[in-house]
Amino acid sequence: EVQLQASGGGTVQAGGSLRLSCELGEFTFAEYGAGWFRQAPGKQREGIACFSPGPNETYYQSGMKGRFTIDPDNAKNTLYLHMSSLEPEDTAVYSCALGACGSVMFKELYHYWGQGTQVTVSS
């Protein structure tokens, strides 16, 4: 059984929109916070945003709020990532993970990771 499954990636033209899905599987929002990360070739993994179910707070990393929106769906046990006005610089592998969500997303605090899905934005 796949614990974390990211899907929805693909190739889009600049200016387009895309929605990614992260199915939590056997895990629940009651147990863990959940967040989205991305990593471009030759670059470090960076956090996008995360949701903390305890205080029911959403944290966006610098420069991410606006074009990126996360939407936790408790009924479907899924964390969505809505992306719009995509640019070639957004090309990366996008992954979801479970761990401690806060104003700063440290990858060391996330101990369950999905496989990741490729997003390619062409100009």
Residue frames relative to the residue before (quaternion, step in Angstrom):
aa qw qx qy qz dx dy dz
E 1.0000 0.0000 0.0000 0.0000 0.00 0.00 0.00
V 0.3863 -0.7147 0.5409 0.2175 3.55 -0.86 1.02
Q 0.3501 -0.7629 0.5099 0.1882 3.57 -0.67 1.13
L 0.7861 0.0473 0.0010 0.6162 3.56 0.94 -0.96
Q 0.0026 -0.8107 0.5836 -0.0457 3.55 -0.73 1.07
A 0.1383 -0.7814 0.6067 0.0471 3.56 -0.62 1.20
S 0.0733 0.7954 -0.5951 0.0886 3.55 -0.95 0.89
G 0.5955 0.5983 -0.4221 0.3305 3.54 -1.32 0.20
G 0.4994 0.6678 -0.4229 0.3548 3.57 1.25 -0.08
G 0.1770 0.7723 -0.5974 0.1237 3.52 -1.32 0.23
T 0.5674 -0.5713 0.4656 0.3673 3.54 -1.32 -0.33
V 0.0200 0.7961 -0.6020 0.0581 3.56 -0.83 1.04
Q 0.5251 -0.6130 0.4885 0.3314 3.54 -1.28 0.41
A 0.6297 -0.5264 0.4056 0.4023 3.56 -1.18 0.52
G 0.7558 0.3331 -0.2770 0.4910 3.54 -0.93 0.94
G 0.5750 0.6186 -0.3602 0.3963 3.55 1.27 -0.22
S 0.3883 -0.7023 0.5517 0.2272 3.54 -1.38 0.07
L 0.0389 -0.7884 0.6138 -0.0079 3.52 -1.23 0.53
R 0.1608 -0.7738 0.6039 0.1030 3.57 -1.13 0.66
L 0.1681 -0.7825 0.5961 0.0647 3.53 -0.79 1.09
S 0.2073 -0.7781 0.5847 0.0988 3.55 -1.15 0.70
C 0.0886 -0.7640 0.6370 0.0521 3.54 -1.13 0.73
E 0.1654 -0.7892 0.5879 0.0652 3.56 -0.45 1.24
L 0.3847 -0.7751 0.4634 0.1910 3.55 -0.64 1.15
G 0.3542 -0.7626 0.4775 0.2550 3.59 1.23 -0.27
E 0.8341 -0.1349 0.1292 0.5190 3.55 -0.78 -1.06
F 0.6051 0.5459 -0.3581 0.4556 3.60 1.23 -0.25
T 0.1999 -0.7700 0.5952 0.1135 3.55 -1.28 0.39
F 0.6264 -0.5403 0.4104 0.3837 3.53 -1.29 0.36
A 0.5788 0.5926 -0.3708 0.4199 3.58 1.19 -0.46
E 0.7120 0.4573 -0.2443 0.4736 3.56 1.19 -0.58
Y 0.8270 0.0928 0.0140 0.5544 3.58 0.94 -0.89
G 0.4426 -0.5858 0.5870 0.3411 3.47 -1.39 0.26
A 0.1936 -0.7877 0.5759 0.1020 3.58 -1.18 0.41
G 0.0012 0.8241 -0.5652 0.0388 3.55 -0.98 0.83
W 0.3720 -0.6957 0.5725 0.2232 3.51 -1.37 0.33
F 0.0826 -0.7720 0.6299 0.0181 3.54 -1.04 0.92
R 0.0932 -0.7750 0.6157 0.1076 3.55 -1.31 0.17
Q 0.0779 -0.7891 0.6086 0.0286 3.54 -1.20 0.59
A 0.2154 -0.7683 0.5949 0.0970 3.54 -0.72 1.14
P 0.6460 -0.5262 0.3702 0.4108 3.61 -1.14 0.51
G 0.8353 0.1745 -0.1549 0.4979 3.55 -0.87 1.00
K 0.6862 0.4491 -0.2849 0.4962 3.58 1.24 0.09
Q 0.5772 -0.5806 0.4490 0.3580 3.54 -1.27 0.37
R 0.5589 -0.5787 0.4714 0.3612 3.53 -1.23 0.50
E 0.0697 -0.8082 0.5844 0.0177 3.57 -0.90 0.89
G 0.4677 -0.6793 0.4946 0.2742 3.53 -1.11 0.72
I 0.3056 -0.7363 0.5772 0.1770 3.54 -1.17 0.67
A 0.7274 -0.2992 0.2463 0.5663 3.54 0.66 -1.16
C 0.0949 -0.7936 0.5978 0.0622 3.56 -1.22 0.41
F 0.2970 -0.7388 0.5826 0.1624 3.52 -1.32 0.46
S 0.1638 -0.7761 0.6054 0.0655 3.54 -0.89 1.03
P 0.3097 -0.8063 0.4717 0.1774 3.62 -0.29 1.21
G 0.5537 0.6231 -0.3997 0.3813 3.62 1.10 -0.54
P 0.7884 0.2300 -0.1226 0.5572 3.58 0.56 -1.14
N 0.3675 -0.7446 0.4745 0.2922 3.60 1.31 -0.05
E 0.4304 0.6934 -0.4539 0.3577 3.53 0.88 1.02
T 0.2298 -0.7453 0.6134 0.1247 3.52 -1.20 0.71
Y 0.1239 -0.7994 0.5869 0.0347 3.57 -0.86 1.01
Y 0.1421 -0.7782 0.6091 0.0562 3.54 -0.89 1.03
Q 0.4205 -0.6990 0.5208 0.2519 3.53 -0.96 0.89
S 0.7119 -0.4796 0.3096 0.4091 3.54 -1.28 0.49
G 0.8320 0.2057 -0.1791 0.4832 3.54 -0.90 1.01
M 0.6219 0.5831 -0.3292 0.4060 3.59 1.25 -0.16
K 0.6212 0.5579 -0.3534 0.4218 3.58 1.01 -0.73
G 0.6527 0.4708 -0.3874 0.4497 3.54 -0.88 1.02
R 0.8003 0.2127 -0.0928 0.5529 3.57 0.45 -1.22
F 0.7470 0.3161 -0.1777 0.5572 3.58 1.22 -0.45
T 0.0212 0.7893 -0.6113 0.0530 3.54 -0.94 0.96
I 0.1794 -0.7690 0.6026 0.1153 3.58 -0.89 0.91
D 0.1029 -0.7991 0.5923 -0.0006 3.52 -1.08 0.83
P 0.1714 -0.7987 0.5690 0.0951 3.61 -0.33 1.19
D 0.1208 -0.7812 0.6115 0.0351 3.56 -0.86 1.02
N 0.2915 -0.7963 0.5080 0.1511 3.57 -0.21 1.29
A 0.6338 0.5532 -0.3335 0.4256 3.59 0.99 -0.82
K 0.7572 0.3457 -0.1840 0.5227 3.58 0.98 -0.86
N 0.3341 -0.7625 0.4874 0.2635 3.58 1.33 -0.10
T 0.5304 0.6176 -0.3741 0.4442 3.54 1.05 0.92
L 0.2128 -0.7469 0.6165 0.1297 3.55 -1.11 0.76
Y 0.1835 -0.8043 0.5605 0.0725 3.57 -0.58 1.17
L 0.1524 -0.7440 0.6416 0.1072 3.53 -1.27 0.55
H 0.1380 -0.7887 0.5977 0.0418 3.56 -0.52 1.23
M 0.0457 -0.7991 0.5992 -0.0200 3.56 -0.82 1.06
S 0.0010 0.7965 -0.6036 0.0353 3.55 -0.99 0.87
S 0.8088 0.2224 -0.2015 0.5057 3.55 -1.32 0.38
L 0.1109 0.8455 -0.5120 0.1036 3.54 0.96 0.92
E 0.1826 -0.7728 0.6043 0.0650 3.52 -1.14 0.80
P 0.6630 -0.5081 0.3517 0.4226 3.61 -1.17 0.42
E 0.6126 0.5649 -0.3449 0.4321 3.60 1.11 -0.61
D 0.6105 0.5579 -0.3481 0.4414 3.60 1.24 -0.29
T 0.4417 0.6969 -0.4544 0.3357 3.58 1.27 -0.09
A 0.3316 0.7202 -0.5381 0.2859 3.57 -0.66 1.14
V 0.4919 -0.5758 0.5367 0.3722 3.51 -1.38 -0.03
Y 0.1847 -0.7989 0.5684 0.0670 3.54 -0.69 1.13
S 0.0318 -0.8113 0.5825 -0.0382 3.55 -0.82 1.07
C 0.2527 -0.7333 0.6044 0.1821 3.53 -1.22 0.51
A 0.0572 -0.8044 0.5912 -0.0090 3.54 -1.15 0.63
L 0.3333 -0.7188 0.5784 0.1942 3.54 -1.30 0.47
G 0.3534 0.7188 -0.5443 0.2494 3.55 -0.97 0.86
A 0.7363 -0.3760 0.3111 0.4688 3.53 -1.21 -0.64
C 0.1669 -0.7994 0.5743 0.0569 3.55 -0.63 1.16
G 0.1454 0.7798 -0.5963 0.1233 3.54 -0.90 0.99
S 0.7564 -0.3764 0.2713 0.4611 3.54 -1.29 -0.15
V 0.7373 0.2304 -0.1604 0.6145 3.56 1.26 -0.47
M 0.2560 -0.7873 0.5474 0.1223 3.56 -0.77 1.06
F 0.0724 -0.7848 0.6155 -0.0048 3.55 -0.44 1.28
K 0.4469 -0.7149 0.4674 0.2659 3.56 -0.66 1.09
E 0.5916 0.5911 -0.3575 0.4157 3.60 1.17 -0.55
L 0.6728 0.4949 -0.2872 0.4690 3.59 1.20 -0.42
Y 0.6443 0.4614 -0.3213 0.5184 3.58 1.30 0.09
H 0.1016 -0.8569 0.5053 -0.0008 3.57 -0.44 1.23
Y 0.7085 0.3232 -0.2637 0.5693 3.60 1.26 0.10
W 0.0403 -0.8311 0.5523 -0.0507 3.56 -0.63 1.19
G 0.3951 -0.6877 0.5579 0.2443 3.51 -1.18 0.66
Q 0.6894 -0.4986 0.3400 0.4006 3.56 -1.30 0.17
G 0.4316 -0.6950 0.4685 0.3334 3.59 1.03 -0.72
T 0.1356 -0.7789 0.6084 0.0684 3.54 -1.20 0.59
Q 0.4378 -0.7273 0.4776 0.2264 3.56 -0.94 0.97
V 0.0716 -0.7618 0.6434 0.0247 3.53 -1.01 0.94
T 0.0232 -0.7988 0.6004 -0.0290 3.57 -0.72 1.10
V 0.1070 -0.7897 0.6036 0.0223 3.55 -0.77 1.09
S 0.1677 -0.8072 0.5629 0.0593 3.57 -0.61 1.16
S 0.3990 -0.7242 0.5176 0.2199 3.55 -1.11 0.73
